[in-house]
Amino acid sequence: MFARRIAVVGSGYVGLTTGACLASLGHRVICADVDPDKVDRLSAGRVSILEPGLSELVAEGLAAGRLEFVLGASKAVLDAEVVFMCVPTPMGVGGAADLVAVESVISEVRDLLPAGCVVVNKSTVPVGTAERMHQLLNRPDIAVVSNPEFLREGSAVHDFLNPDRIVVGSSAQDAAERVAALYARLGAPTVLTDAPSAELVKYAANCFLAMKLSYVNAIAELSERLGANVADVTEGIGYDRRIGQAFLQPGPGWGGSCLPKDTHALIQAADAVDFDFMLLRATIDTNTRQRQRIVTKIREACGGSLDGVRLGLLGLTFKAGTDDLRDSPALAVAELLREEGAELTAYDPGVAHAVPGVTDTVRVVDDAYEVAKGAAGLVLLTEWPEFRTLDWARVASLLEGRVVVDTRNHLDPDVLRRAGLSWRGVGMQPVD
């Protein structure tokens, strides 16, 4: 495989991971961003994103001269053979993806792209975006390829370098093959298809995972009502190879930067062609209901009212291993608790201090034991491994109450029981 000259537009979570990993595969990569301070930090090897292995890859790429950061897309694309679009596509009005950033970059670089280069959509975009970009470029000599990413926050570097599959879609077969060849060293199964199919793959995959999570949360509620143990139920069905163990862990609902955005975007796409996607709507409704169900569980554990009740929260991010607070179910539950009058103190290993406009409903502290002081109970909302190894006898001595509501079934109920605490999980019977 020959090394390629690659431009990556956008140095956020997806762009930085893509650029650093492609550089580690031997390609020459230039990453562009519009924030001069960010470009300076990254050029010095300072990575602010909490992502295992990413700082090391950036440092290696810089030291080897295969990775560079510049200000502005126009500087990155001048000599590029392949241009990856990794700009944000947030949820817009009505749930559809907002393509303002994508279209802005296309307008900026259209006349600067070298003849014969390939523009690759790495951002999650609606079906039909590749064709729309081809029209905006108005360059018959440039092909547009869809190459969706399947990166999980907290394991993005691992996922990029150990992919389940590579999906590449384009109406230009030679361009699709050129993009697929960039990943040849990874030895992953490769799906070569048309652009609309590749674009739909990303939405279909994420929405299926969302449905799986909503399903297991519904099974957890049913387990409680029938006196069953959801951990045993999910173990029993997870051994079925047609189902698998992944995404069968109940919790306070799904969130983050992808699943909420992608489920709503696919609903929009379905509505546009008069398809009532009832299954996906039920998935979203179940997720919203799950957050309220968690609040009900906490309220009942605290005696029936949360007005004036002080609670300690363990975890704020949408999952462990990341500092991402976007659409975090933990924050959604915190907001509902605050609406019922609860006084909230929270600790999260990935959140060092309060974030204005995001964590306004809670007092953020930098120590897990601080949240227990004088609290009527603790609520675990994010499954950070370090919460398992807390000194629970010390926690019990600090608490005013004795209840721990474990919304992730993350803790060992027997450890808490021996510390004199009552454990309340999801889809499982209480342990006192």
Buried (B, 14 or more C-beta within 10 A) or exposed (E): EEBBBBBBBBBBBBBBBBBBBBBBBBBBBBBBBBEEEBBEBBBEBEBEBBBEBBBBBBBBBBEEEBBBBBBBBBBBBEEBBBBBBBBBBEBBEEBBBBBEBBBEBBEBBBEBBBEEBBBBBBBBBBBBBBBBBBEBBEBEEBBBBBBBBBBBBBBBBBBBBEBEEBBBBBBBEEBBBBBBBBBEEBEBEBBBBBBBBBBBBBBEBBBEBBBBBBBBBBBBBEBBEEEBBBBEBBEEBBEEEEEEEEBBBBBBBBBBBBBBBBBBBBBBBBBEEEEEBEEBEBBBEBBEBBBEBBBEBBBEBBEEEBEEBBBBBBBBBBBBBBBBBBBBBBBBBBBBBBEBEBBBBBBBBBBEEBBEEBBEBBBBBEEBBBBBBEBBBBBBBBBBEEBEEBEBEEBBEBBEBBBBBBBBBBBEBEBBBEBBBBBBBBBBEEBE
